[in-house]
């Protein structure tokens, strides 16, 4: 059996890797190894490694890497700790391949270590563009160090071919986000209301704002304040679910601000993590999503969910017609919120065709990993 080591460092990332993990575990010719690191081991992020264990997966290694500081210096030192921890983990596990997804900064030490130790890397969701964050450079660097490539769209695959000057081992699989809709038994609105302490008679909004790492702290906080100013203007018919920011630069400061805000606004509910099942289930019941999360790009078209994508963090990604791309000013965000209720917008989103796949991406990824070992 070939040892395939899946590595995850954040709650959102695990949600995208869940069915790849499941498929590897169930394959009789592959042996799953699972390494968790980063935000999964952080109390501030909800100790989400526990959710992985609750899903029934054995964690082979926990690699501590996060320092309490989320400054650029602190994050750089965390990357060094990650490299040391991954070296020890790979030495013990001796994987035949590692599997990573996306563009988070910890992928640089993870994949760099694998490259030096001559472990093939399978990379999911390469070839995208996000101009507003260092994720763009991280993603492209991981692409150049990887052996197998699983982009979500043909456009992303074309960029990988151009970067690598090769067509080898590049497979368009669709995005794994949509696999959850096929594989999970979703909760009802009543079940969600009870679980989250919400009033199901009200309109639910999901707000997720992550740091835009190519912009200053002051610019990030001004954008957040403008979003919250729009939230302030909502009437009592709305309840707002707020997801905490990730562990990138400025993430801790953003979460502190959100915590203070939610503590004095009873209609707002702050969560370190909703958990995969609740997050996936709630999308179909939302009035809208607002913020700058990649989930707002990939998953909302499936439900034709009104979405306001703010600022440059996701700039460059393909967006479906339900997504309203706006700048960071209060007036732009407010105007977008008003536009969502118009007949012209509602008619437009009714015609959406989802470009990100059919919910079978994970099956394809496992198939191509297996083919790499047994048919090459």
C-alpha positions in Angstrom: 0.0 0.0 0.0 1.2 3.5 -0.9 1.3 5.9 2.1 -0.5 9.1 1.1 -0.2 11.9 3.7 -2.8 14.6 3.8 -1.9 17.8 5.6 -4.3 20.4 6.8 -3.7 23.6 8.8 -7.1 25.4 9.0 -10.8 24.6 9.6 -11.9 25.8 6.2 -9.2 23.8 4.4 -10.2 20.6 6.2 -13.7 21.1 4.9 -12.3 21.1 1.4 -10.1 18.1 2.0 -12.7 16.0 3.9 -13.8 13.7 1.1 -10.3 13.4 -0.3 -9.3 12.1 3.1 -12.3 9.8 3.2 -11.6 8.4 -0.3 -7.9 7.7 0.5 -8.9 6.0 3.8 -11.4 3.7 2.0 -9.2 2.8 -0.9 -7.7 -0.7 -0.5 -4.4 0.2 -2.3 -3.7 3.4 -0.4 -2.8 4.0 3.3 -4.0 7.3 4.7 -1.7 9.4 6.9 -3.1 12.6 8.4 -1.1 15.5 9.7 -2.7 18.6 11.3 -1.0 21.9 12.1 -1.6 25.6 12.3 -5.0 26.9 13.3 -6.3 23.4 14.1 -4.3 23.4 17.2 -5.1 26.9 18.3 -7.7 27.5 21.2 -8.5 30.9 19.6 -9.5 29.1 16.4 -11.6 26.5 18.3 -9.2 23.6 18.5 -10.7 22.3 15.3 -8.5 19.2 15.2 -11.2 17.8 17.5 -13.8 18.0 14.7 -11.5 15.9 12.5 -11.3 13.2 15.2 -15.1 13.4 15.7 -15.5 12.7 12.0 -13.7 9.4 12.7 -10.3 10.0 11.2 -7.1 9.1 13.1 -4.5 12.0 13.3 -1.0 10.6 12.8 0.9 13.8 13.7 0.1 17.1 15.3 2.7 19.7 14.3 2.7 22.8 16.6 3.9 25.9 14.7 1.8 28.9 15.7 3.4 31.6 17.9 1.1 34.0 19.8 2.3 36.9 17.6 0.6 37.3 14.2 3.0 40.0 13.0 5.0 39.4 9.9 8.0 38.5 12.1 5.9 36.1 14.2 4.4 34.4 11.1 7.8 34.0 9.6 9.1 32.3 12.7 6.0 30.1 12.8 6.9 29.0 9.2 10.4 28.0 10.5 8.8 26.0 13.3 6.5 24.3 10.7 9.5 23.3 8.6 11.2 21.7 11.6 8.0 19.9 12.7 7.2 18.6 9.2 10.8 17.3 8.8 10.3 15.2 12.0 6.8 14.1 10.9 7.9 13.1 7.4 10.9 11.3 8.8 8.6 9.2 11.1 5.8 8.6 8.6 7.9 8.1 5.5 5.0 9.0 3.1 5.1 8.1 -0.6 3.2 11.4 -1.3 1.8 14.4 0.5 -1.5 16.1 -0.4 -2.1 19.8 0.2 -4.7 22.3 -0.9 -4.8 26.0 -1.7 -2.5 28.8 -0.8 -2.0 29.4 2.9 1.5 30.5 4.0 2.3 27.3 5.9 2.3 25.5 2.6 5.7 27.0 1.8 7.6 25.2 4.6 5.4 22.1 4.2 6.0 21.7 0.5 9.6 23.0 0.6 10.4 20.3 3.2 8.8 17.6 1.0 10.8 18.9 -2.0 14.1 18.6 -0.2 13.1 15.2 1.2 12.1 14.0 -2.3 8.5 13.3 -1.5 6.0 14.0 -4.4 3.4 16.6 -3.7 -0.2 16.6 -5.0 -1.6 20.1 -5.0 -5.3 20.9 -5.1 -6.7 24.2 -6.4 -3.6 25.6 -8.0 -3.7 28.0 -11.0 -6.2 30.5 -9.4 -5.6 34.2 -9.2 -6.1 36.3 -6.0 -4.4 39.6 -6.5 -5.1 41.0 -3.0 -3.1 38.7 -0.8 0.3 36.9 -0.7 -1.7 33.8 -1.2 -1.2 34.3 -4.9 2.6 34.0 -4.7 2.3 31.1 -2.2 -0.1 29.2 -4.5 2.2 29.6 -7.6 5.3 28.6 -5.6 3.5 25.5 -4.4 2.6 24.7 -8.1 6.2 24.9 -9.1 7.2 22.4 -6.3 4.4 20.0 -6.9 4.2 16.8 -9.1 0.4 16.3 -9.3 -2.0 19.2 -10.0 -5.7 19.3 -9.4 -7.1 22.7 -10.6 -10.8 23.4 -10.3 -11.3 24.9 -13.8 -9.8 24.7 -17.2 -8.7 28.3 -16.9 -6.7 27.5 -13.8 -5.2 24.4 -15.5 -4.1 26.5 -18.5 -2.2 28.8 -16.1 -0.5 25.8 -14.5 0.6 24.5 -18.0 2.0 28.0 -18.8 3.9 28.2 -15.5 5.4 24.7 -15.7 5.8 24.7 -19.5 4.3 21.2 -19.4 1.0 19.4 -19.6 2.1 16.5 -17.5 0.0 15.4 -14.4 -2.5 18.3 -14.6 -6.1 17.2 -14.2 -9.2 19.4 -14.1 -11.3 17.9 -11.3 -13.6 20.7 -10.2 -13.5 22.3 -6.7 -13.9 20.0 -3.7 -16.1 22.6 -2.0 -19.1 21.2 -3.8 -18.5 17.6 -2.7 -20.0 18.4 0.8 -23.4 19.1 -0.8 -23.4 15.6 -2.2 -21.9 13.7 0.7 -23.4 15.3 3.9 -26.9 15.0 5.2 -27.6 18.7 5.7 -29.3 20.1 8.7 -32.8 21.7 8.5 -33.3 25.4 9.3 -35.0 24.5 12.5 -32.0 22.3 13.6 -29.6 25.1 12.7 -31.6 27.6 14.7 -31.6 25.4 17.8 -27.9 24.6 17.4 -26.7 28.2 16.9 -29.2 30.1 19.0 -30.9 31.9 16.1 -34.4 33.0 15.3 -35.5 31.1 12.2 -38.2 33.7 11.5 -35.5 36.3 10.8 -33.2 36.8 7.9 -29.7 35.4 8.4 -26.5 37.0 7.1 -23.1 35.3 7.2 -20.1 37.7 7.6 -16.6 36.5 7.1 -13.7 39.0 6.8 -10.1 37.7 6.5 -7.0 39.9 6.4 -5.9 41.3 3.1 -2.3 40.7 3.6 -1.0 43.0 0.8 -2.7 46.0 2.4 -1.9 47.8 5.7 -3.4 47.2 9.1 -5.2 50.5 9.0 -6.8 49.8 5.6 -7.9 46.4 6.8 -9.5 47.8 9.9 -11.2 50.7 8.0 -12.8 48.1 5.6 -14.0 46.1 8.6 -15.4 49.2 10.2 -17.3 50.1 7.0 -18.8 46.6 6.8 -19.9 46.8 10.5 -21.4 50.2 9.8 -23.6 48.6 7.2 -24.5 45.9 9.7 -25.4 48.6 12.2 -28.0 50.0 9.8 -30.0 46.7 9.6 -33.4 46.5 11.2 -34.5 43.9 13.8 -35.5 41.5 11.0 -31.9 40.4 10.6 -29.4 38.2 12.6 -25.8 38.2 11.7 -23.4 35.2 12.1 -19.8 36.3 12.1 -17.0 33.9 11.5 -13.6 34.6 13.0 -10.7 35.6 10.7 -7.9 33.1 10.0 -4.4 33.2 11.5 -2.9 35.4 8.8 -1.2 38.8 9.5 -3.7 41.1 11.4 -6.1 38.1 12.1 -5.8 38.4 15.8 -6.6 42.1 15.8 -9.5 41.6 13.5 -10.9 38.9 15.8 -10.5 41.1 18.9 -12.5 43.9 17.2 -15.2 41.5 16.1 -15.5 40.1 19.6 -16.0 43.5 21.1 -18.5 44.3 18.4 -20.6 41.2 18.9 -20.6 41.6 22.7 -22.6 44.8 22.4 -24.8 43.9 19.5 -27.3 41.1 20.5 -28.3 40.4 16.9 -24.7 39.4 16.1 -23.2 36.0 16.9 -19.5 35.3 16.7 -18.1 31.8 16.1 -14.6 30.6 16.1 -15.9 27.7 13.9 -19.3 26.7 12.8 -18.1 23.2 12.0 -18.3 21.7 8.5 -21.8 20.3 8.8 -23.4 23.5 10.1 -21.5 25.7 7.7 -22.4 23.7 4.7 -26.0 23.4 5.8 -26.6 27.1 6.6 -25.7 28.4 3.1 -29.1 27.4 1.6 -30.9 29.4 4.3 -29.0 32.6 4.3 -30.4 35.9 3.1 -26.9 36.8 1.9 -23.1 36.4 2.5 -20.8 39.3 2.9 -17.1 39.6 3.3 -14.0 38.3 1.4 -13.9 34.6 1.9 -13.2 32.2 -1.0 -16.3 30.3 0.1 -18.3 33.3 -1.1 -16.8 32.6 -4.6 -16.9 28.9 -4.9 -19.9 27.7 -3.0 -22.6 30.4 -3.2 -23.4 29.9 -6.9 -24.6 26.4 -6.1 -27.4 27.9 -4.0 -27.8 31.1 -6.0 -27.0 32.9 -2.8 -26.7 36.7 -2.9 -23.1 37.5 -2.0 -21.1 40.8 -1.6 -17.4 40.2 -2.2 -15.5 43.1 -0.7 -12.1 44.5 -1.7 -9.1 42.8 -3.4 -8.6 39.6 -1.5 -10.3 37.5 -4.1 -9.6 39.7 -7.1 -8.8 37.6 -10.1 -11.1 34.7 -9.4 -13.9 33.9 -11.7 -17.2 35.0 -10.2 -20.8 34.0 -10.9 -23.6 36.5 -11.4 -24.8 36.2 -7.8 -21.6 37.8 -6.6 -21.5 41.6 -6.3 -17.9 42.7 -6.4 -17.4 46.1 -4.6 -14.6 48.2 -3.1 -14.1 48.9 0.5 -16.0 52.1 1.2 -19.2 52.3 3.2 -21.1 53.7 0.3 -20.2 50.9 -2.1 -21.0 48.2 0.5 -24.3 49.8 1.4 -25.3 50.3 -2.3 -24.5 46.6 -2.9 -26.7 45.5 0.0 -29.6 47.7 -1.4 -29.1 46.3 -4.9 -29.5 42.7 -3.7 -33.2 43.2 -3.1 -34.0 44.5 -6.6 -35.9 42.5 -9.2 -33.2 42.9 -11.8 -30.6 41.3 -9.5 -32.9 38.4 -8.5 -33.6 37.7 -12.2 -29.9 37.7 -13.0 -29.0 35.2 -10.3 -31.8 32.8 -11.3 -29.8 32.1 -14.5 -26.5 31.0 -12.8 -24.6 28.0 -14.1 -22.1 26.8 -11.6 -18.6 26.6 -13.2 -16.8 24.8 -10.3 -17.9 21.2 -10.9 -20.4 18.6 -10.0 -19.5 17.6 -6.5 -17.3 14.6 -7.5 -13.9 16.4 -7.4 -12.6 14.3 -4.5 -13.4 11.0 -6.3 -11.4 12.2 -9.3 -8.4 13.3 -7.2 -8.2 10.0 -5.4 -8.4 8.2 -8.7 -5.5 10.2 -10.2 -3.4 9.8 -7.1 -3.9 6.0 -7.4 -3.1 6.1 -11.1 0.1 7.9 -10.4 1.4 5.0 -8.3 0.0 2.1 -10.2 -0.2 3.1 -13.8 2.9 5.2 -14.3 
